[in-house]
Amino acid sequence: MARRARLIITLGLATLLAATAASPALAQRPGLDRAALRQTLDAVTAGGIYGTYSHVRDGRESWRGASGVADKETGRPARPDMYHRIGSITKTFVATAVLQQVERGAVDLDAPVGRYLPGLLPDQRITVRMLLNHTSHISDYDHIIFSTLDSVEANRTRKFTRKELVEIGLGGGTTGQPGDLPGSYSNTNYAVLGLLLDKVTGIGAEHYITRHVIKRAGLSDTFFPRTPYLPRPHSKAYESLGGAFDPPRDFSVYDMSWGGMAGAIVSTMPDLNRFNRALLSGRLVGAAQLAQMRTTVPVTPGPGVTETVDYGLGIFTLPLPCGRVWGHDGGVIGMGTMSFSSEDGSRQFSSGVNLMNHPDAAAGAYAQAVHLVTALCGPGSATSASVGELLPALSPLAESRAAGPLAAQRRTAHGE
């Protein structure tokens, strides 16, 4: 059970949806079915998730909806435009910025990181590409930061620096030799990339990404947070830790410096879809760099796990019944997100939930899978054959990258 939990921890529901590859491809993807989208979204909250919000875009047509509550105590309803912590989808923004620097000639993907940050990494074989696609085998810092139940509360207001996150990750040892396959997913890689962007841009990674990625994509509701507070409207962020917090606790006030370049960005579902469309249509990086981003390698959620995802440079790919999609998922304490686009950039889907690691949310997890496949492939594509095989691994919906080790630890202790 712990092994299964670790798979969900790092690459979430999206990794598991690769199992739908066995379903036959659809000859032509239908337009948006609003009734089906509403029905499948409502099924998420009927299945135990407190609140969810979703946005789907197909060409000039779009749909957005919300279901359930944003605040369990007051009954305040969820809204489609809510600000949301997007977790590891931040990595796609960071990778885009790095690829822009590659286009400028300021960074070489296959150059050692030491060329730009001398003395930072102990192994001079690690290249920029290895950071982007998680083949550096540097240990993940968040498993060290969040090693006990008490640490989840203790880090609410703690401020981490990028350099500190890198040092914590390096202190955790390695998961293999640089370049070895499969790679091993690690947030530390993107903390290093933040330091790289600081150095080569001269204006700081957050400032550069805001100006040249977020603003260039036309996003108005996406930003790096400066405080532990979310702007309004926002949902609460409920974390159960597999039942360790009973009832689930609200972590909507949390300093996201621990996420940093690996997972700190706040956005909305419509903005995430605008971002994916801008990226895959070539508005943020050119065709050559987009091809680099789509060059994948097998990556595992962590040491000892055999399941892999096809991971590129800050994005990964999933084969759905209607064809291949690209994007990322994200999990932080109390909030989960999925954001994917069709390969041609014509259809996008983004969805957020406000409850993580709840032992009674398996039905909501299954419904979230159905909603994703319905949104990207059309009604009828999310058959029991294409989604049903995911059910054993979808309890809870998706493990938080921070809380996951604790949830796995608890299950192991209880013999689950």
N, C-alpha and C positions, 0 to 999 in steps of 0.2 A: 504493500500500500504506500509506503514511503517513497518507493521508486516512482510509482504513478504520480504521486503528489508533486515530485520534483519536475516531472515533465510538464505539468500544468503550471507550476511556478513560473517558469522562465519564458515559455512561448505560448502559454495559455490555450484557449479554445482553438485559436487559429491553427496551431500546429496539428491538432487532432483532426481538423477538418480535411487534412490531406487524404484521409481515408476515403473521401468521396470520389477520389480519382477513378474508382472502379465503375462509377456510373457513366452511362453513355452520354456523349456530348450532344447538346441540342443544336439542331441545324440553324436555328435563328432564335436569338433571345427576344422574348416578347417585351412590350412596353410595361410601364409601371402599373401594377394592379393595386390600387389604393385599398380596396377592401381586404385583399390578402395581406397587405402590409400591416394594416390596423389589427387584423385578427391575430397575426403571428406576433406582433409586438405586445398585445394584451396578454398573450399566453405566457410571456416572460414573467410578468408580475403575478399572474395567476399561479405560476409555478414556484413562488417563494421569494423572488427578488423584490425588494421594496419599491424601487423606482427605476425607470429606464427611459431613455430618449434616443431618437433615431432620425437620421436624415439620409435620403436616397436621391441620387441625381442621375438622370439619363438624358443626355443631350440638353435640350432646353427645358425639359420636364423635370419636376422635382416633387418630392413628398417629404414631409416631416411630421413626426408625431411623438407623443410622450404617453407614458402609462404609469400608474401607481403614484406613490407619494415621494416628495423630496424630503419631507420631515415626518418621521414616524410618530413623533409626539403630538404635533399640531394637526397632522393630516394635510398639510400644505401640498398641493398636487405638483407632480413633476411637470416641467415645461420643455418644449423642444429646443429652446434657445439657451439652456442653462450652461454656465461656465463649468468646466470639468477638467480635472487633472488627467492628462492623457498618458502619463507614464512613459513607457519606452518608445512610443511613437515619436518622442523627442529625438530619438536616434536618427530618424529619417531627415529631420531638419538639419541636424549636425552633419550628417553625411553629405547632404546637398551643398552645404557651405564648403566642406572640404573639397568636393568635386569642382566647385567654382574656382577654388584656389589652384586646383590641378589645371583647369582650363587657362588660367592666367600664367601658368608656368612657375608659380611660387611653390608648388608642392609636387613631388614625384611619388606616385602611388607605391612604387617598388623600391623607394629609397629607405634606408634604415631610419627609424625615428630619431636616432642619435644625431643625424645630420641637422635636425631642426631643434632638438631638445637634448643637447649633449649632457651625458651623465645622468639622465633621469632614469632610464631603464637599465637593469643589470645585464640584459642579454642584447647585444648589438645586432643580432639577426632579425629582430622584430621590425617589420616594415609598417608603413602607413596602411597599406592594404590589409595587413593582418589585424590591425586594430579595427578597421571598418567591418571585416567579415568574421571576426571572432576566432581567428586562427592563431592569435598571439600566445594563447594558453596562459595568460596572466590571470590570477585568481580573482573572483568576483568579490568586491568589497562589501556588498550589502549582506552577505551571509555572516560576515564578521560583525558589522554594526548592529544587526538585529539577531542576536544569538540567544536571547532570553525573552520571556514575556515582559519582564520589567523594562527591557531596552526599548520596546515599542512605545511605551509611555515616556520614558526618560528622554527620548530624542525628539519629542514634540517641538521643542523650541531651540534645539541645539543647532548651531550654525557651523556647517562644514565648509572648508575651502577645497578647491579642486585639487591642490597639491596634497592636502590631507587625505582625500579619498584615494588618490593614487598610492600614497604611502601605505594606507591600510590594505589596499588590494595587493600590493607587492609583498607585504608582510605575510600574506596568506599562502605563499609558495606558488607553484605552477601546476597546471593540469596536463602538461605534455611539452613537447618540443615545439618551438615556433614553426608554423606552417604545417604541422601534423593535421591529418584529417581522420575523423571528423574534428571540426573546431569545437570549442567549448564557450558557450555564451557567457559574457562577463561585462558588467557595467563599468568596470575599471577601464576597459578599452576606450570608452567614450569620455571618461574623465581625462585621459591622456590626450584625446583628440581636442578637448576643450583647451588644454594648455597649448597644443599645436596651433589652434586658431588664434589664441591670444598672441602668440609669437609672430606668426606670419602676417596677420592682418594689422597688428599694431594698435587696434582699437578695442580689443576685448571680444571674446567669443559671443557673448549675449548681444552686444551692440551690433556686431557684424551680422549675426543671424537675423536680428530684428530688421535691420535696414535692407539686407540683400536677399533674404529668403522670405521672411514673413510679409514685409511690405511689398516686395516685388511680386508675390503671389496674390496680392490684393486682399490680404486677411486683416480684418479690423478688430477681431475678438480673440486674438492669439498673442501670448506674451510669456516672458519669463517672470515669475512672481518675485516681488521684493519683500513681501511679508508672509506670515503663515496664514493669512486670511484670503479667502476667495471673494471676488466681487459678486454683487447681485446681478441677476438671479443665479443662485447656485443651490445644489442639493447638499444635504448632509452626506457624510462619507462613513458608512457603517462597516465595521470590521468584526468578524466573529472568531477568526483564527481556528476554524474547525470546531468551534464550540468552547474554546478556552475563554472567550468573552461571551458570557451568556447573562443577559441579552447582548447582542452586538453593540460595541461602543462607537460613538461618533468621533471620527478623526478628521472632520472637515477643517479644523484649525490645526495646521501642521507645517513646520518649516521644511520646505522642499529642497533645501540646499544639499541634502543627502542624495537626491535624485540628480541634480545638476544637469550636465550635458547628456546624461543617460536617461533622465526621466522627469524633469521639473516643469515642462511647459504646461500652461493652462490654455484651453481652447474651447470651441464649441463644435458640435457635430457638422453644421453647415460649413464652418471654416476649414475643418479637416478635409471635407470633400473638395473644396476649392483648392486646397493645397495639393492633394493628390492629382487633380486634373491639371493644375499648372505644371507639376513635376513631370507627369507622363506625357504631356503634350509638348515638352521641350522648351517651356518658357523659363525654366530656372537653370537648367544645364542643357548643353547641346547633345546631339545624337551620340557622339562618341562617348561622352561621360555617362549618358543614360545607359548605354550598352555595358559600360563597366559596372554600373550599379546593378544591372540585371545578370551579371555573371556570378553564378551561385556556386557554393560549396556546401557539403553536408555539415550541419552544426547541431550539436546536442545541447539540451538545457543545462547540462553540467556533468561532472565526472561520474562515471558509473552508469550512465543512462545510454541505452543503445538507440532509442528513437531519435531521428534527425529531421530537420527541416532544411529546405533548400534556401540558404541565406546568401544574399548578395552583399552590396555595400549599403547598409542601413535600411534595407528592405528585404522581404522574403516573398516567396511565391507559393501559392496554393492551387492545386488542380481541382476545380469545382465541376459539377455536372455540365456546366455551360462553357467550360474552358478555364484557362489559367487566369488568376488574379494576382495583383501585387499590392503590398502594403505592409502594415505592422500592427501588432496589438500592444496593449499597455496595461500594466497592473501596478497600482500603488496601494497604500493602506486605505481600504474603504472604497476604492473606485477602480473600475475596469473599463477598458475601451477596446474596440476593434475598428479598424479603418482600412478598407481595401478598395481597389479599383480594377476594372477590366483591363486587359492588356493593352487595348487600343485607346484607353483613357476616356471612353465614352460614358461609362457608368461607374458611379462611386457609391459606397455605402460606409457610413460611420455610425456607431452606436455606443452609448455609455450606460453603465449600471452603477448604482450607489450602494451595493452590498457585496462584500467579498468573503469567501471562505465559510459560508453558512452551511452547516451539515444538512439542512432541510431544503436546500435550493436546487436539488438535482433536476426537478422538473423544469425549473426556470432555465437551467443550463441547456437542457435539451431544446427548449423553446427558443433560446437565443441562437442556437445552431440553425434551427428551422428558419428563423427570421433572416439570418444572414444569407442563407442559400436562396430563399425566396426573393430577397431584395436584389441580389446580383444575377440570379438566373431566371426568375419568374416563378409564378405559382405552379405547383405540380412538380417542380424539380427537387424539392426537399422531400423525397420519398422516405419511407421507413428504411429502405435498403441503403440510401445514401447518408442518412443521419443516424439511424438506429444503432449502428455499430459504434457510434461515439459515446453512447449513453454510459457505459461502464466507467469511463474516465471523466465524466462531467459532473462530479459531485465533490466539491462545489463548482460553481460556474467557472471560475478561473482563480488560481492562487496568486496572491500578491507577491511580487518579487521580493519584497521586504519580509512579509509575514510567512511566506511559504516554508522556509526551513522550520519555523516554529510549529506550523500546522503538521508538517511531516513528523516532526519530533514527537508531538502529542499523540499522533496516531500510532507510532511505533511503540510508545510507552504503554498504550492501552491495548496493544496487540491487534489493532484493526487492520 
